[in-house]
């Protein structure tokens, strides 16, 4: 009898693993691939970990695969939230600009996450997308800081590099926050596997909670 049970488990367990690995998700998020030489591919484990955290804590159904989408691709519209990060240069072509503006003004949401060194490049490129608008600092009472998790003092500081405070900026189009820019915070590094940066658990938790707030806001604010 024992051998029979063991044999049946050996048959069933691979099927369970296959089923779980092919779970149907209702939402997709993606990292943005851009040109210019900057490391758009940074923070490889960040989005899968954030998606898993949101699924566990917000009840969402976000695909945990590390999806990548090019800024000028029509597939951009398949994603509810897109994430742009890196340390270096960013260049948007005319078609990139047109596609990104169309995505954002049609209900999409862009989260730009400064990985230290991105600021001087991304501000110029986003000005191409919205020449009539500027980044503004998001006040601490904004809903993005008070979704499931409350951050009364605004964006948490995850990694310290140059002594500047963490700040959250945004672009508002017709009153809607279409782009959130986390500056001097390093949120994405806090989402990564613990072994990569060896951040304390409480620091990683703050990063994931703030990330979950951004996802929650992006999915509900239309």
Phi and psi restraints in degrees (value plus and minus 20) as a CYANA .aco file:
   2 UNK   PHI     -81.2   -41.2
   2 UNK   PSI     -60.5   -20.5
   3 UNK   PHI     -85.5   -45.5
   3 UNK   PSI     -56.2   -16.2
   4 UNK   PHI     -85.5   -45.5
   4 UNK   PSI     -64.0   -24.0
   5 UNK   PHI     -82.4   -42.4
   5 UNK   PSI     -63.8   -23.8
   6 UNK   PHI     -81.3   -41.3
   6 UNK   PSI     -61.6   -21.6
   7 UNK   PHI     -84.2   -44.2
   7 UNK   PSI     -62.0   -22.0
   8 UNK   PHI     -84.6   -44.6
   8 UNK   PSI     -59.4   -19.4
   9 UNK   PHI     -82.9   -42.9
   9 UNK   PSI     -59.9   -19.9
  10 UNK   PHI     -83.8   -43.8
  10 UNK   PSI     -49.5    -9.5
  11 UNK   PHI     -98.4   -58.4
  11 UNK   PSI     -59.0   -19.0
  12 UNK   PHI     -99.5   -59.5
  12 UNK   PSI     -59.5   -19.5
  13 UNK   PHI     -78.1   -38.1
  13 UNK   PSI     -64.2   -24.2
  14 UNK   PHI     -81.4   -41.4
  14 UNK   PSI     -54.3   -14.3
  15 UNK   PHI     -86.7   -46.7
  15 UNK   PSI     -61.7   -21.7
  16 UNK   PHI     -81.9   -41.9
  16 UNK   PSI     -64.5   -24.5
  17 UNK   PHI     -82.4   -42.4
  17 UNK   PSI     -61.0   -21.0
  18 UNK   PHI     -83.3   -43.3
  18 UNK   PSI     -64.0   -24.0
  19 UNK   PHI     -82.2   -42.2
  19 UNK   PSI     -63.8   -23.8
  20 UNK   PHI     -86.1   -46.1
  20 UNK   PSI     -57.5   -17.5
  21 UNK   PHI     -92.8   -52.8
  21 UNK   PSI     -37.6     2.4
  22 UNK   PHI    -132.3   -92.3
  22 UNK   PSI       7.9    47.9
  23 UNK   PHI     -79.7   -39.7
  23 UNK   PSI     119.8   159.8
  24 UNK   PHI    -103.3   -63.3
  24 UNK   PSI     103.2   143.2
  25 UNK   PHI    -127.7   -87.7
  25 UNK   PSI     126.7   166.7
  26 UNK   PHI    -115.0   -75.0
  26 UNK   PSI     -34.5     5.5
  27 UNK   PHI    -149.4  -109.4
  27 UNK   PSI     129.2   169.2
  28 UNK   PHI    -150.5  -110.5
  28 UNK   PSI     120.6   160.6
  29 UNK   PHI    -145.8  -105.8
  29 UNK   PSI     140.2   180.2
  30 UNK   PHI    -172.0  -132.0
  30 UNK   PSI     134.7   174.7
  31 UNK   PHI    -109.3   -69.3
  31 UNK   PSI     120.1   160.1
  32 UNK   PHI    -108.5   -68.5
  32 UNK   PSI     110.2   150.2
  33 UNK   PHI    -118.1   -78.1
  33 UNK   PSI     105.6   145.6
  34 UNK   PHI    -150.4  -110.4
  34 UNK   PSI     149.0   189.0
  35 UNK   PHI    -121.0   -81.0
  35 UNK   PSI     154.3   194.3
  36 UNK   PHI      96.7   136.7
  36 UNK   PSI     -33.5     6.5
  37 UNK   PHI      82.4   122.4
  37 UNK   PSI     -31.9     8.1
  38 UNK   PHI     -89.9   -49.9
  38 UNK   PSI     135.5   175.5
  39 UNK   PHI    -104.7   -64.7
  39 UNK   PSI      55.2    95.2
  40 UNK   PHI     -79.5   -39.5
  40 UNK   PSI     -43.2    -3.2
  41 UNK   PHI    -105.3   -65.3
  41 UNK   PSI     -15.1    24.9
  42 UNK   PHI     -82.0   -42.0
  42 UNK   PSI     142.3   182.3
  43 UNK   PHI      39.3    79.3
  43 UNK   PSI      38.6    78.6
  44 UNK   PHI     -84.4   -44.4
  44 UNK   PSI     -51.5   -11.5
  45 UNK   PHI    -116.8   -76.8
  45 UNK   PSI     -19.5    20.5
  46 UNK   PHI     -85.3   -45.3
  46 UNK   PSI     -77.4   -37.4
  47 UNK   PHI     -85.3   -45.3
  47 UNK   PSI     -61.7   -21.7
  48 UNK   PHI     -78.0   -38.0
  48 UNK   PSI     -61.2   -21.2
  49 UNK   PHI     -87.1   -47.1
  49 UNK   PSI     -60.0   -20.0
  50 UNK   PHI     -85.7   -45.7
  50 UNK   PSI     -62.6   -22.6
  51 UNK   PHI     -80.0   -40.0
  51 UNK   PSI     -64.0   -24.0
  52 UNK   PHI     -83.6   -43.6
  52 UNK   PSI     -61.3   -21.3
  53 UNK   PHI     -82.6   -42.6
  53 UNK   PSI     -63.7   -23.7
  54 UNK   PHI     -84.1   -44.1
  54 UNK   PSI     -62.4   -22.4
  55 UNK   PHI     -81.9   -41.9
  55 UNK   PSI     -58.2   -18.2
  56 UNK   PHI     -96.7   -56.7
  56 UNK   PSI     -52.4   -12.4
  57 UNK   PHI    -130.0   -90.0
  57 UNK   PSI     -41.0    -1.0
  58 UNK   PHI    -132.2   -92.2
  58 UNK   PSI     -29.0    11.0
  59 UNK   PHI      55.3    95.3
  59 UNK   PSI      -0.4    39.6
  60 UNK   PHI     -98.4   -58.4
  60 UNK   PSI     151.1   191.1
  61 UNK   PHI    -149.1  -109.1
  61 UNK   PSI      51.2    91.2
  62 UNK   PHI    -119.6   -79.6
  62 UNK   PSI     111.5   151.5
  63 UNK   PHI     -78.8   -38.8
  63 UNK   PSI     108.8   148.8
  64 UNK   PHI    -109.6   -69.6
  64 UNK   PSI     -17.4    22.6
  65 UNK   PHI     -88.8   -48.8
  65 UNK   PSI     131.6   171.6
  66 UNK   PHI    -104.8   -64.8
  66 UNK   PSI      61.6   101.6
  67 UNK   PHI     -95.6   -55.6
  67 UNK   PSI     124.5   164.5
  68 UNK   PHI    -148.3  -108.3
  68 UNK   PSI     114.5   154.5
  69 UNK   PHI    -155.8  -115.8
  69 UNK   PSI     118.1   158.1
  70 UNK   PHI     -98.9   -58.9
  70 UNK   PSI     123.6   163.6
  71 UNK   PHI     -81.7   -41.7
  71 UNK   PSI     -48.7    -8.7
  72 UNK   PHI    -117.7   -77.7
  72 UNK   PSI     -12.8    27.2
  73 UNK   PHI    -103.5   -63.5
  73 UNK   PSI     124.1   164.1
  74 UNK   PHI     -83.7   -43.7
  74 UNK   PSI     -38.9     1.1
  75 UNK   PHI     -88.4   -48.4
  75 UNK   PSI     -32.1     7.9
  76 UNK   PHI     -74.1   -34.1
  76 UNK   PSI     -54.3   -14.3
  77 UNK   PHI     -95.2   -55.2
  77 UNK   PSI     -24.9    15.1
  78 UNK   PHI    -100.7   -60.7
  78 UNK   PSI     -29.4    10.6
  79 UNK   PHI    -134.3   -94.3
  79 UNK   PSI     117.2   157.2
  80 UNK   PHI     -97.9   -57.9
  80 UNK   PSI     -46.4    -6.4
  81 UNK   PHI    -164.7  -124.7
  81 UNK   PSI     112.0   152.0
  82 UNK   PHI    -143.1  -103.1
  82 UNK   PSI     127.2   167.2
  83 UNK   PHI    -143.1  -103.1
  83 UNK   PSI     104.6   144.6
  84 UNK   PHI    -140.5  -100.5
  84 UNK   PSI     106.9   146.9
  85 UNK   PHI    -163.4  -123.4
  85 UNK   PSI     159.9   199.9
  86 UNK   PHI     121.4   161.4
  86 UNK   PSI     155.1   195.1
  87 UNK   PHI    -129.8   -89.8
  87 UNK   PSI     -37.0     3.0
  88 UNK   PHI    -146.4  -106.4
  88 UNK   PSI    -166.7  -126.7
  89 UNK   PHI     -88.7   -48.7
  89 UNK   PSI     123.4   163.4
  90 UNK   PHI    -149.6  -109.6
  90 UNK   PSI     113.0   153.0
  91 UNK   PHI    -153.2  -113.2
  91 UNK   PSI     105.6   145.6
  92 UNK   PHI    -124.2   -84.2
  92 UNK   PSI     108.1   148.1
  93 UNK   PHI     -96.0   -56.0
  93 UNK   PSI     151.8   191.8
  94 UNK   PHI     -79.4   -39.4
  94 UNK   PSI     -60.3   -20.3
  95 UNK   PHI     -90.1   -50.1
  95 UNK   PSI     -54.1   -14.1
  96 UNK   PHI     -80.6   -40.6
  96 UNK   PSI     -66.7   -26.7
  97 UNK   PHI     -79.7   -39.7
  97 UNK   PSI     -67.3   -27.3
  98 UNK   PHI     -82.7   -42.7
  98 UNK   PSI     -62.5   -22.5
  99 UNK   PHI     -88.8   -48.8
  99 UNK   PSI     -63.5   -23.5
 100 UNK   PHI     -86.4   -46.4
 100 UNK   PSI     -61.6   -21.6
 101 UNK   PHI     -82.7   -42.7
 101 UNK   PSI     -62.6   -22.6
 102 UNK   PHI     -82.5   -42.5
 102 UNK   PSI     -62.3   -22.3
 103 UNK   PHI     -80.6   -40.6
 103 UNK   PSI     -67.7   -27.7
 104 UNK   PHI     -91.2   -51.2
 104 UNK   PSI     -57.5   -17.5
 105 UNK   PHI     -99.7   -59.7
 105 UNK   PSI     -28.1    11.9
 106 UNK   PHI    -120.0   -80.0
 106 UNK   PSI     -15.2    24.8
 107 UNK   PHI      98.1   138.1
 107 UNK   PSI     -23.6    16.4
 108 UNK   PHI     -94.7   -54.7
 108 UNK   PSI     148.4   188.4
 109 UNK   PHI    -158.1  -118.1
 109 UNK   PSI     108.6   148.6
 110 UNK   PHI    -131.6   -91.6
 110 UNK   PSI     107.4   147.4
 111 UNK   PHI    -129.3   -89.3
 111 UNK   PSI      94.9   134.9
 112 UNK   PHI    -117.5   -77.5
 112 UNK   PSI     107.2   147.2
 113 UNK   PHI    -141.4  -101.4
 113 UNK   PSI      82.1   122.1
 114 UNK   PHI     -81.3   -41.3
 114 UNK   PSI     100.1   140.1
 115 UNK   PHI    -120.3   -80.3
 115 UNK   PSI       6.5    46.5
 116 UNK   PHI      51.8    91.8
 116 UNK   PSI      84.6   124.6
 117 UNK   PHI      95.1   135.1
 117 UNK   PSI     -26.9    13.1
 118 UNK   PHI    -105.2   -65.2
 118 UNK   PSI     -46.3    -6.3
 119 UNK   PHI     -74.1   -34.1
 119 UNK   PSI     -72.5   -32.5
 120 UNK   PHI     -86.7   -46.7
 120 UNK   PSI     -40.9    -0.9
 121 UNK   PHI    -109.3   -69.3
 121 UNK   PSI     -66.1   -26.1
 122 UNK   PHI     -89.6   -49.6
 122 UNK   PSI     -50.9   -10.9
 123 UNK   PHI     -84.7   -44.7
 123 UNK   PSI     -59.5   -19.5
 124 UNK   PHI     -85.5   -45.5
 124 UNK   PSI     -61.7   -21.7
 125 UNK   PHI     -91.8   -51.8
 125 UNK   PSI     -57.5   -17.5
 126 UNK   PHI     -89.4   -49.4
 126 UNK   PSI     -44.3    -4.3
 127 UNK   PHI     -87.9   -47.9
 127 UNK   PSI     -47.7    -7.7
 128 UNK   PHI     -88.0   -48.0
 128 UNK   PSI     -57.2   -17.2
 129 UNK   PHI     -92.8   -52.8
 129 UNK   PSI     -62.7   -22.7
 130 UNK   PHI    -149.1  -109.1
 130 UNK   PSI      56.6    96.6
 131 UNK   PHI     -82.3   -42.3
 131 UNK   PSI     -42.0    -2.0
 132 UNK   PHI    -108.9   -68.9
 132 UNK   PSI     -25.5    14.5
 133 UNK   PHI    -144.5  -104.5
 133 UNK   PSI     137.8   177.8
 134 UNK   PHI    -145.2  -105.2
 134 UNK   PSI     137.4   177.4
 135 UNK   PHI     -86.1   -46.1
 135 UNK   PSI     116.8   156.8
 136 UNK   PHI    -142.2  -102.2
 136 UNK   PSI     131.2   171.2
 137 UNK   PHI     -94.8   -54.8
 137 UNK   PSI     113.7   153.7
 138 UNK   PHI    -102.6   -62.6
 138 UNK   PSI     104.1   144.1
 139 UNK   PHI     -85.5   -45.5
 139 UNK   PSI     134.1   174.1
 140 UNK   PHI     -85.5   -45.5
 140 UNK   PSI     -39.1     0.9
 141 UNK   PHI    -110.9   -70.9
 141 UNK   PSI     -13.4    26.6
 142 UNK   PHI     -86.6   -46.6
 142 UNK   PSI     125.3   165.3
 143 UNK   PHI     -76.5   -36.5
 143 UNK   PSI     -45.9    -5.9
 144 UNK   PHI     -82.9   -42.9
 144 UNK   PSI     -44.8    -4.8
 145 UNK   PHI    -111.6   -71.6
 145 UNK   PSI     -20.7    19.3
 146 UNK   PHI    -159.6  -119.6
 146 UNK   PSI      32.7    72.7
 147 UNK   PHI    -107.9   -67.9
 147 UNK   PSI    -142.3  -102.3
 148 UNK   PHI     -85.0   -45.0
 148 UNK   PSI     -55.2   -15.2
 149 UNK   PHI    -135.2   -95.2
 149 UNK   PSI     119.4   159.4
 150 UNK   PHI    -121.8   -81.8
 150 UNK   PSI     111.8   151.8
 151 UNK   PHI    -145.6  -105.6
 151 UNK   PSI      61.8   101.8
 152 UNK   PHI     -84.5   -44.5
 152 UNK   PSI     -39.3     0.7
 153 UNK   PHI    -124.4   -84.4
 153 UNK   PSI      -2.7    37.3
 154 UNK   PHI      61.6   101.6
 154 UNK   PSI    -175.7  -135.7
 155 UNK   PHI     -80.1   -40.1
 155 UNK   PSI     109.8   149.8
 156 UNK   PHI     -95.2   -55.2
 156 UNK   PSI     128.9   168.9
 157 UNK   PHI    -110.1   -70.1
 157 UNK   PSI      97.2   137.2
 158 UNK   PHI    -117.9   -77.9
 158 UNK   PSI     -68.7   -28.7
 159 UNK   PHI    -144.2  -104.2
 159 UNK   PSI     119.0   159.0
 160 UNK   PHI    -119.5   -79.5
 160 UNK   PSI     107.5   147.5
 161 UNK   PHI    -145.9  -105.9
 161 UNK   PSI     -66.8   -26.8
 162 UNK   PHI    -157.1  -117.1
 162 UNK   PSI      -2.2    37.8
 163 UNK   PHI      60.4   100.4
 163 UNK   PSI     -18.4    21.6
 164 UNK   PHI    -104.4   -64.4
 164 UNK   PSI     130.2   170.2
 165 UNK   PHI     -93.9   -53.9
 165 UNK   PSI     132.3   172.3
 166 UNK   PHI     -90.0   -50.0
 166 UNK   PSI     119.0   159.0
 167 UNK   PHI    -157.6  -117.6
 167 UNK   PSI     124.4   164.4
 168 UNK   PHI    -129.0   -89.0
 168 UNK   PSI     100.5   140.5
 169 UNK   PHI    -131.9   -91.9
 169 UNK   PSI     142.6   182.6
 170 UNK   PHI    -173.1  -133.1
 170 UNK   PSI     142.6   182.6
 171 UNK   PHI    -134.7   -94.7
 171 UNK   PSI     103.7   143.7
 172 UNK   PHI    -125.1   -85.1
 172 UNK   PSI     102.6   142.6
 173 UNK   PHI    -133.6   -93.6
 173 UNK   PSI      97.0   137.0
 174 UNK   PHI      31.7    71.7
 174 UNK   PSI      21.0    61.0
 175 UNK   PHI      65.3   105.3
 175 UNK   PSI     -25.9    14.1
 176 UNK   PHI    -124.1   -84.1
 176 UNK   PSI     115.1   155.1
 177 UNK   PHI     -95.2   -55.2
 177 UNK   PSI      87.3   127.3
 178 UNK   PHI    -120.5   -80.5
 178 UNK   PSI     -37.8     2.2
 179 UNK   PHI    -162.6  -122.6
 179 UNK   PSI     105.9   145.9
 180 UNK   PHI    -132.2   -92.2
 180 UNK   PSI     111.4   151.4
 181 UNK   PHI    -139.0   -99.0
 181 UNK   PSI      87.5   127.5
 182 UNK   PHI    -108.3   -68.3
 182 UNK   PSI      94.3   134.3
 183 UNK   PHI    -135.2   -95.2
 183 UNK   PSI     115.3   155.3
 184 UNK   PHI      38.4    78.4
 184 UNK   PSI      12.6    52.6
 185 UNK   PHI    -138.1   -98.1
 185 UNK   PSI     -64.1   -24.1
 186 UNK   PHI      49.8    89.8
 186 UNK   PSI      23.2    63.2
 187 UNK   PHI     -74.9   -34.9
 187 UNK   PSI     -67.6   -27.6
 188 UNK   PHI     -79.2   -39.2
 188 UNK   PSI     -55.8   -15.8
 189 UNK   PHI     -85.3   -45.3
 189 UNK   PSI     -53.0   -13.0
 190 UNK   PHI     -91.0   -51.0
 190 UNK   PSI     -40.8    -0.8
 191 UNK   PHI    -101.4   -61.4
 191 UNK   PSI     -39.9     0.1
 192 UNK   PHI     -87.4   -47.4
 192 UNK   PSI     147.7   187.7
 193 UNK   PHI     -72.4   -32.4
 193 UNK   PSI     121.2   161.2
 194 UNK   PHI     -75.9   -35.9
 194 UNK   PSI     -55.3   -15.3
 195 UNK   PHI     -88.7   -48.7
 195 UNK   PSI     -36.7     3.3
 196 UNK   PHI     -96.0   -56.0
 196 UNK   PSI     -65.1   -25.1
 197 UNK   PHI    -136.9   -96.9
 197 UNK   PSI     -27.2    12.8
 198 UNK   PHI      35.6    75.6
 198 UNK   PSI      16.8    56.8
 199 UNK   PHI     -91.3   -51.3
 199 UNK   PSI     125.8   165.8
 200 UNK   PHI     -79.3   -39.3
 200 UNK   PSI     131.9   171.9
 201 UNK   PHI     -78.2   -38.2
 201 UNK   PSI     -58.5   -18.5
 202 UNK   PHI     -87.3   -47.3
 202 UNK   PSI     -50.2   -10.2
 203 UNK   PHI     -92.0   -52.0
 203 UNK   PSI     -65.7   -25.7
 204 UNK   PHI     -81.5   -41.5
 204 UNK   PSI     -58.2   -18.2
 205 UNK   PHI     -84.7   -44.7
 205 UNK   PSI     -62.2   -22.2
 206 UNK   PHI     -80.4   -40.4
 206 UNK   PSI     -63.7   -23.7
 207 UNK   PHI     -81.8   -41.8
 207 UNK   PSI     -65.4   -25.4
 208 UNK   PHI     -87.2   -47.2
 208 UNK   PSI     -58.3   -18.3
 209 UNK   PHI     -84.9   -44.9
 209 UNK   PSI     -62.8   -22.8
 210 UNK   PHI     -86.2   -46.2
 210 UNK   PSI     -59.8   -19.8
 211 UNK   PHI     -81.2   -41.2
 211 UNK   PSI     -60.2   -20.2
 212 UNK   PHI     -84.5   -44.5
 212 UNK   PSI     -57.3   -17.3
 213 UNK   PHI     -81.2   -41.2
 213 UNK   PSI     -63.0   -23.0
 214 UNK   PHI     -84.0   -44.0
 214 UNK   PSI     -64.6   -24.6
 215 UNK   PHI     -81.1   -41.1
 215 UNK   PSI     -67.5   -27.5
 216 UNK   PHI     -78.8   -38.8
 216 UNK   PSI     -63.8   -23.8
 217 UNK   PHI     -83.8   -43.8
 217 UNK   PSI     -65.5   -25.5
 218 UNK   PHI     -80.8   -40.8
 218 UNK   PSI     -53.8   -13.8
 219 UNK   PHI    -103.4   -63.4
 219 UNK   PSI     -36.6     3.4
 220 UNK   PHI    -137.1   -97.1
 220 UNK   PSI     -35.7     4.3
 221 UNK   PHI    -117.0   -77.0
 221 UNK   PSI      84.9   124.9
